[in-house]
């Protein structure tokens, strides 16, 4: 049996009963980002609550956030893991890192370390098996590269997660092969589609994620989908 479709009404039901604090936090943090002209790209409120729930369930104390933006996911993880924990958050843009730091300072979250610059280069310099949880939510063309580094950095029994695993609902569309003929209806993602490159990148990431023998993996259909894998080294 297929899952229950998530309507706007059902989504609001979930948020109002289970993720109100996550929505309030998002509204608070996104206000500064909007004032700075930043894009509103982040995990959704119910994804935030799920990540917090998950981190508490596994007793995580050290997490890596690949893609800071204005700091929402980092704040969620820092709050969930609590005192004595650490979140390392990687952000390419100096502006985004600055806004995130201001947001986190405003929340008195001192257990988040923001590292500006290319995330892949930062990951290559980190020590092996140093994280309990790694969230990948950055530039899609590098997703497979981030996964390869995450496999080196995660401890045995730790979890790697990749956001946007459903690629805005386009993940199952063919991106190769001949285009449909005029008048022929056949699902297909045209190279002219603005999401073509990122969808292809997510498809490659999902394929690598599913094939990775070190991972016991699944896609959780929450938000735009999260690929999640427990590391079995």
ROMAR-444412 format. One record per residue: residue number from 1; residue in three letters; x, y, z of N, C-alpha, C in turn. Coordinates in steps of 0.02 Angstrom, whole numbers, always signed. Atoms other than C-alpha are relative to their C-alpha. Example, Ala and Ser with C-alpha at 12.3 -4.5 7.8 and 13.67 -1.06 7.14 Angstrom:
# ROMAR-444412
   resi   resn    neast   nnorth      nup   caeast   canorth     caup    ceast   cnorth      cup
      1    ALA      +45      -59       +0     +615      -225     +390      +45      +60       +0
      2    SER      -42      -59       -3     +684       -53     +357      -39      +55      +37
END
This chain:
# ROMAR-444412
   resi   resn    neast   nnorth      nup   caeast   canorth     caup    ceast   cnorth      cup
      1    UNK      +42      -60       +0       +0        +0       +0      +44      +62       +0
      2    UNK      -38      -62       +3      +65      +173      -45      -14      +43      +61
      3    UNK       +8      -45      -57      +89      +307      +86      -57      +49      -11
      4    UNK      +53      -50       +4      -45      +436     +124      +27      +65      -30
      5    UNK      -23      -63      +28      -27      +591      +14       -1      +56      +53
      6    UNK       -4      -54      -49      +26      +745     +114      -32      +62      -29
      7    UNK      +34      -61      +22     -100      +883      +84      +22      +59      +44
      8    UNK      -16      -59      -40      -80     +1062     +146      -33       -4      +69
      9    UNK      +35       +6      -64     -210     +1026     +280      +34      -49      +47
     10    UNK      -34      +50      -41     -120      +871     +341      +67      +28      +24
     11    UNK      -65      -29      -19      +46      +964     +339      -10      +49      +59
     12    UNK      +12      -47      -54      -26     +1103     +447      -20      -35      +65
     13    UNK      +18      +40      -59     -101      +974     +564      +63      -25      +35
     14    UNK      -63      +25      -29      +72      +898     +589      +39      +56      +34
     15    UNK      -40      -56      -27     +159     +1065     +615      -32      +29      +62
     16    UNK      +33      -32      -56      +29     +1137     +732       +1      -44      +63
     17    UNK       +0      +45      -59      +33      +984     +846      +69      -25      +19
     18    UNK      -65      +31      -14     +213      +925     +832      +61      +44      -15
     19    UNK      -59      -39      +20     +324     +1062     +759      -11      +75       +5
     20    UNK      +12      -72       -8     +261     +1231     +821      +64      +38      +19
     21    UNK      -62      -33      -21     +427     +1272     +905      +49       +6      -59
     22    UNK      -44       -1      +59     +520     +1227     +745      -23      +55      -49
     23    UNK      +25      -55      +43     +407     +1346     +646      +18      +68      +29
     24    UNK      -17      -64      -32     +433     +1486     +772      +74      +16       -9
     25    UNK      -72      -10       +9     +621     +1461     +761      +16      +19      -71
     26    UNK      -11      -15      +70     +616     +1461     +572      -19      +72      -17
     27    UNK      +23      -69      +13     +516     +1623     +567      +49      +50      +30
     28    UNK      -47      -45      -33     +637     +1704     +689      +65       +5      -38
     29    UNK      -65       +1      +33     +795     +1651     +597       -4      +24      -72
     30    UNK       +5      -18      +70     +731     +1678     +421      -11      +75       -9
     31    UNK      +11      -72       +5     +685     +1860     +458      +66      +36      -14
     32    UNK      -66      -31      +11     +869     +1908     +469      +27      -18      -70
     33    UNK      -24      +21      +66     +908     +1807     +312      -36      +37      -56
     34    UNK      +38      -37      +51     +770     +1891     +212      +23      +72       -4
     35    UNK      -24      -69       -2     +831     +2062     +268      +68       +6      -36
     36    UNK      -65       +0      +33    +1003     +2013     +200       -4      -20      -74
     37    UNK      +10      +19      +70     +928     +1960      +33      +20      -71      -16
     38    UNK      -20      +70      +10     +967     +1776      +57      -59      -42      -25
     39    UNK      +54      +44      +24     +868     +1636      -29      -30      -40      +58
     40    UNK      +34      +39      -52     +740     +1544      +77       +2      -74      -19
     41    UNK      -11      +71      +14     +811     +1370      +53      +22      -34      +65
     42    UNK      -16      +31      -64     +807     +1260     +208      -44      -62       +8
     43    UNK      +43      +56      -16     +736     +1102     +282      -67      +27      +25
     44    UNK      +66      -21      -22     +550     +1111     +321       -8      -13      +75
     45    UNK      +10       +5      -72     +478     +1121     +497       -7      -72      +24
     46    UNK       +8      +69      -22     +427      +938     +504      +64      -40      -10
     47    UNK      -67      +31       +7     +598      +886     +439      +44      +19      +60
     48    UNK      -39      -24      -58     +676      +992     +577      -18      -40      +62
     49    UNK      +21      +38      -59     +573      +904     +709      +23      -72       -5
     50    UNK      -22      +69      +10     +614      +735     +635      +75       -7      +15
     51    UNK      -72       +3      -13     +801      +771     +637      +15       +6      +75
     52    UNK       -9       -7      -73     +791      +831     +818      -19      -64      +37
     53    UNK      +23      +63      -29     +692      +676     +865      +52      -55      -10
     54    UNK      -47      +53      +18     +817      +565     +776      +65       +7      +39
     55    UNK      -62      -11      -36     +970      +644     +856       -6      -18      +74
     56    UNK      +12      +20      -69     +895      +623    +1028       -3      -76       +7
     57    UNK       +9      +72       -3     +851      +442     +989      +67      -37       -2
     58    UNK      -65      +35       +6    +1030      +396     +942      +52      +27      +49
     59    UNK      -47      -28      -49    +1110      +501    +1078      +59      +34      -32
     60    UNK      -54      -32      +36    +1213      +600     +953      +29      +58      +40
     61    UNK      -34      -55      -34    +1342      +722    +1022      +43      +42      -48
     62    UNK      -41      -38      +48    +1437      +777     +866      -30       -8      -69
     63    UNK      +33       +2      +65    +1356      +823     +700      +35      +47      -48
     64    UNK      -27      -41      +54    +1415      +892     +534      -57      +23      -45
     65    UNK      +52      -31      +41    +1302     +1011     +438      +32      +27      -64
     66    UNK      -31      -21      +63    +1355     +1024     +255      -49      +46      -36
     67    UNK      +45      -50      +28    +1270     +1185     +200      -36      +38      +55
     68    UNK      +27      -37      -57    +1235     +1316     +333      -59      +45      -18
     69    UNK      +45      -55      +19    +1138     +1453     +242       -8      +47      +59
     70    UNK       +7      -46      -57    +1062     +1553     +386       +0      -35      +68
     71    UNK      -12      +34      -63    +1092     +1419     +517      -57      -39      +30
     72    UNK      +59      +33      -28     +921     +1338     +539      +14      -72      +19
     73    UNK      -12      +71      -15     +973     +1156     +526      +53       -8      +55
     74    UNK      -51       +2      -52    +1128     +1190     +633      -30      +14      +68
     75    UNK      +33      -16      -64    +1020     +1269     +768      -43      -57      +24
     76    UNK      +42      +57      -18     +899     +1123     +765      +42      -56      +30
     77    UNK      -43      +53      -24    +1041      +999     +787      +33      +18      +67
     78    UNK      -33      -21      -61    +1129     +1101     +921      -48       -3      +60
     79    UNK      +50       +2      -54     +969     +1117    +1024      -17      -72      +18
     80    UNK      +20      +70      -13     +925      +933    +1005      +54      -38      +38
     81    UNK      -55      +38      -32    +1097      +868    +1058      +18      +28      +68
     82    UNK       -6      -28      -66    +1109      +988    +1204      +71      +14      +24
     83    UNK      -65      -18      -29    +1253     +1033    +1322      +52      -55      -12
     84    UNK      -54      +47      +11    +1420      +954    +1286       +5      -26      -71
     85    UNK       -1      +23      +69    +1381      +929    +1102      +34      +52      -45
     86    UNK      -30      -46      +48    +1456     +1008     +946      -29      -11      -69
     87    UNK      +20       +1      +71    +1391     +1051     +773      +53      +38      -39
     88    UNK      -46      -33      +46    +1517     +1090     +637      -40      +13      -64
     89    UNK      +42      -19      +56    +1429     +1186     +498      +43      +33      -54
     90    UNK      -42      -22      +56    +1507     +1218     +326      -40      +44      -47
     91    UNK      +36      -48      +43    +1459     +1368     +219      +48      +35      -47
     92    UNK      -44      -30      +50    +1536     +1429      +57       -2      +77       +2
     93    UNK       +9      -72       +4    +1465     +1607      +64      +18      +35      +66
     94    UNK      -17      -39      -60    +1543     +1731     +186      -61      +36      +28
     95    UNK      +61      -34      -23    +1378     +1827     +192      -45      -48      +38
     96    UNK      +44      +49      -32    +1278     +1672     +234      +29      -21      +68
     97    UNK      -32      +19      -64    +1405     +1622     +368       -8      +56      +52
     98    UNK       +8      -57      -45    +1394     +1797     +444      -71       +3      +28
     99    UNK      +70       -2      -22    +1204     +1795     +451      -15      -59      +46
    100    UNK      +10      +59      -42    +1205     +1619     +522      +30      +10      +69
    101    UNK      -33      -12      -65    +1328     +1669     +658      -40      +49      +43
    102    UNK      +42      -47      -36    +1219     +1817     +705      -63      -34      +27
    103    UNK      +60      +37      -22    +1066     +1704     +713      +16      -45      +59
    104    UNK      -18      +47      -53    +1154     +1576     +821      +21      +35      +64
    105    UNK      -17      -39      -59    +1226     +1707     +937      -63      +28      +34
    106    UNK      +64      -25      -26    +1052     +1780     +956      -37      -53      +40
    107    UNK      +32      +56      -35     +995     +1607    +1013      +44      -28      +56
    108    UNK      -48      +22      -51    +1145     +1588    +1131      +23      -72      -11
    109    UNK      -24      +67      +17    +1199     +1431    +1039      +75       +3      -13
    110    UNK      -73       -4       +4    +1385     +1422    +1073      +31      -65      -23
    111    UNK      -28      +65      +18    +1403     +1240    +1023       -2      -12      -76
    112    UNK       -2       +6      +73    +1399     +1276     +835      +62      +36      -26
    113    UNK      -60      -29      +30    +1562     +1305     +742      -13       +6      -75
    114    UNK      +10      -12      +72    +1539     +1384     +570      +67       +8      -34
    115    UNK      -62       -4      +38    +1679     +1357     +445      -15      +24      -71
    116    UNK      +12      -26      +68    +1670     +1470     +291      +48      -31      -50
    117    UNK      -42      +26      +54    +1738     +1411     +124      -29      -62      -31
    118    UNK      +25      +60      +34    +1718     +1262       +8       -7      -59      +48
    119    UNK      +13      +54      -48    +1638     +1121     +107      +42      -62      -14
    120    UNK      -37      +61      +17    +1726      +982      +13      +72       +3      +24
    121    UNK      -69       -8      -22    +1897     +1052      +52       +4       -5      +77
    122    UNK       +2       +4      -73    +1850     +1072     +236       -8      -72      +23
    123    UNK      +12      +70      -20    +1788      +892     +245      +63      -42       -8
    124    UNK      -61      +39      +13    +1950      +825     +172      +52       +9      +55
    125    UNK      -48      -14      -53    +2046      +903     +317      -21      -28      +68
    126    UNK      +26      +25      -64    +1939      +824     +454      +24      -71      +14
    127    UNK      -24      +67      -19    +1988      +669     +550      -54      -52      -11
    128    UNK      +45      +56      +15    +1911      +500     +514      -47      -15      +59
    129    UNK      +48      +26      -49    +1756      +435     +604      -10      +47      +59
    130    UNK       +4      -50      -52    +1730      +596     +699      -71      +26      +13
    131    UNK      +68      -26       -8    +1540      +622     +684      -50      -57      +11
    132    UNK      +56      +46      -10    +1382      +535     +743      -54       +8      -54
    133    UNK      +53      -15      +49    +1270      +618     +613      +27      +52      -49
    134    UNK      -20      -48      +52    +1304      +707     +448      -60      +15      -45
    135    UNK      +54      -22      +43    +1173      +808     +354      +30      +34      -61
    136    UNK      -23      -29      +62    +1210      +846     +171      -59      +39      -31
    137    UNK      +54      -43      +28    +1106      +993     +108      +33      +62      -30
    138    UNK      -38      -54      +31    +1214     +1098       -7       -6       -5      -76
    139    UNK       +3       +1      +73    +1256     +1113     -193       -4      -72      -25
    140    UNK      +15      +69      +21    +1186      +960     -279      +53      -32      -44
    141    UNK      -51      +32      +41    +1325      +933     -408      +56      -33      +41
    142    UNK      -52      +29      -43    +1442      +893     -263      -26      -53      +48
    143    UNK      +30      +47      -48    +1323      +775     -172      +39      -66       +4
    144    UNK      -37      +64       -2    +1417      +617     -221      +68      +10      +32
    145    UNK      -65      -15      -32    +1582      +698     -171       -8       +8      +76
    146    UNK      +13       -7      -72    +1507      +747       -3      -13      -68      +32
    147    UNK      +13      +66      -26    +1445      +570      +20      +65      -39      +10
    148    UNK      -63      +36       -7    +1617      +498      -11      +40      +23      +60
    149    UNK      -35      -25      -59    +1693      +611     +120      -38      -17      +64
    150    UNK      +40      +16      -59    +1548      +581     +240      +12      -72      +23
    151    UNK      -14      +70      -18    +1583      +393     +233      +65       -7      +37
    152    UNK      -64       +0      -36    +1759      +430     +293       -7      +30      +69
    153    UNK       +5      -39      -62    +1702      +548     +431      -50      -27      +51
    154    UNK      +52      +24      -46    +1555      +454     +506      +26      -60      +39
    155    UNK      -19      +57      -41    +1580      +331     +648      -44      -61      -17
    156    UNK      +41      +60       +9    +1517      +152     +641      -63       +8      +41
    157    UNK      +64       -8      -33    +1333      +155     +685      -28      +70       -6
    158    UNK      +24      -68      +12    +1321      +340     +639      -45       +2      -62
    159    UNK      +49       -7      +54    +1198      +407     +511      +18      +58      -46
    160    UNK       -8      -51      +51    +1220      +503     +349      -69      +14      -30
    161    UNK      +64      -19      +30    +1070      +600     +280      +12      +49      -56
    162    UNK       -4      -47      +57    +1048      +689     +113      -69      +28      -14
    163    UNK      +65      -31      +12     +908      +815      +90      -14       +5      -75
    164    UNK      +23       -7      +69     +807      +840      -71       +8      -65      -40
    165    UNK       -8      +65      +34     +816      +654     -111      -55      -13      -51
    166    UNK      +54       +9      +49     +651      +669     -207       +3      +54      -54
    167    UNK      -14      -49      +54     +717      +816     -311      -62      +37      -23
    168    UNK      +58      -42      +15     +562      +924     -301      -54      -37      -40
    169    UNK      +50      +41      +33     +452      +781     -360      +20      -24      -69
    170    UNK      -22      +18      +67     +556      +753     -517      +49      -59       -1
    171    UNK      -53      +49       -5     +670      +614     -455       -9      -61      -46
    172    UNK      +13      +61      +40     +585      +473     -553       -5      +14      -75
    173    UNK       +5      -16      +71     +582      +565     -720      +64      -21      -36
    174    UNK      -60      +16      +39     +701      +495     -852      +34      +63      -23
    175    UNK      -38      -59      +22     +839      +618     -893      +46      -17      -58
    176    UNK      -41      +22      +58     +923      +518    -1032      -45      -35      -50
    177    UNK      +38      +34      +52     +866      +436    -1193      -34      +51      -45
    178    UNK      +32      -45      +48     +765      +507    -1337      -58      +39      +30
    179    UNK      +56      -41      -23     +641      +648    -1307      -65      -27      -29
    180    UNK      +64      +21      +29     +456      +611    -1331      -13      +32      -68
    181    UNK      +17      -26      +66     +395      +632    -1509      -58      +49       +7
    182    UNK      +57      -47       -2     +272      +772    -1548      -66      -37       +7
    183    UNK      +65      +31      -12     +102      +723    -1480       +4      -62      +45
    184    UNK       -9      +59      -43     +175      +579    -1378       +5      +21      +72
    185    UNK       -6      -14      -71     +146      +584    -1191      +44      -53      +32
    186    UNK      -46      +45      -35     +291      +508    -1097      +39      +41      +51
    187    UNK      -37      -38      -50     +366      +566     -932      +74       +4      -18
    188    UNK      -69      -12      +21     +535      +642     -969      +20      +69      +23
    189    UNK      -24      -65      -22     +641      +783     -899      +45      +29      -54
    190    UNK      -37      -31      +55     +702      +897    -1037      +63      +34      +26
    191    UNK      -60      -38      -18     +879      +967    -1033      -13      +75       +6
    192    UNK      +18      -71       -5     +793     +1136    -1050      -33      +17      +67
    193    UNK      +31      -12      -65     +710     +1114     -880      +53      +33      +46
    194    UNK      -49      -33      -43     +794     +1233     -754      +28      -45      +56
    195    UNK      -23      +46      -52     +809     +1088     -630      +38      -59      -27
    196    UNK      -28      +60      +32     +886      +967     -755      +66      -21      +33
    197    UNK      -66      +17      -27    +1065      +975     -689       -3      -24      +72
    198    UNK       +4      +20      -70    +1018      +965     -506      -38      -66       +9
    199    UNK      +35      +64       -4     +894      +824     -534      +47      -57      -19
    200    UNK      -49      +52      +19    +1028      +724     -626      +49      -13      +57
    201    UNK      -48       +8      -55    +1147      +756     -481      -30      -38      +58
    202    UNK      +33      +36      -55    +1021      +696     -352      -12      -72      -19
    203    UNK       +8      +69      +23     +983      +542     -457      +65      -39       +8
    204    UNK      -65      +33       -7    +1168      +500     -459      +17      -11      +74
    205    UNK      -11       +7      -72    +1179      +531     -272      -41      -58      +29
    206    UNK      +43      +54      -25    +1031      +417     -235      +25      -69      -22
    207    UNK      -26      +64      +26    +1105      +281     -345      +62      -21      +39
    208    UNK      -60      +15      -38    +1272      +293     -255      -17      -18      +73
    209    UNK      +21      +12      -69    +1186      +299      -85      -29      -71       +7
    210    UNK      +33      +66       -2    +1080      +144     -122      +50      -57      -12
    211    UNK      -48      +52      +17    +1228       +47     -192      +57       -7      +51
    212    UNK      -56       +0      -46    +1349       +89      -51       -7      -57      +51
    213    UNK       +4      +59      -42    +1385       -73      +42      +10      +16      +74
    214    UNK      -10      -19      -70    +1434       +19     +201      -62      +30      +32
    215    UNK      +61      -33      -25    +1259       +94     +217      -60      -47       -2
    216    UNK      +67      +30       -1    +1093       +18     +270      -46      +59      -10
    217    UNK      +30      -64      +19     +990      +149     +180      -73       -4      -18
    218    UNK      +71       -7      +15     +815      +213     +148      -11      +73      -20
    219    UNK      +22      -68      +10     +727      +368      +81      -62      +11      +43
    220    UNK      +57      -18      -42     +612      +445     +210      -39      +54      -36
    221    UNK      +38      -49      +39     +471      +536     +116      -28      +56      +44
    222    UNK      +18      -57      -42     +470      +689     +229      +30      +62      -31
    223    UNK      -24      -59      +36     +487      +865     +159      +11      -19      -73
    224    UNK      -17      +19      +68     +573      +844      -10      +39      -66       -1
    225    UNK      -32      +65       -3     +636      +674      +45      +69       +3      +29
    226    UNK      -67       +5      -29     +787      +624     +149      +26      -70       -9
    227    UNK      -35      +65       +3     +904      +483     +101      +37       -7      +65
    228    UNK      -33      +10      -64     +965      +409     +264      +31      -69       +2
    229    UNK      -34      +64       -3    +1091      +273     +296      +39       -8      +64
    230    UNK      -40      +19      -58    +1160      +189     +451      +65      -31      -26
    231    UNK      -65      +23      +24    +1346      +157     +429      +18      -66      +33
    232    UNK      -20      +66      -24    +1396       -26     +445      +69      -15      -28
    233    UNK      -68       +9      +25    +1585       -24     +423      +27      -67      +20
END
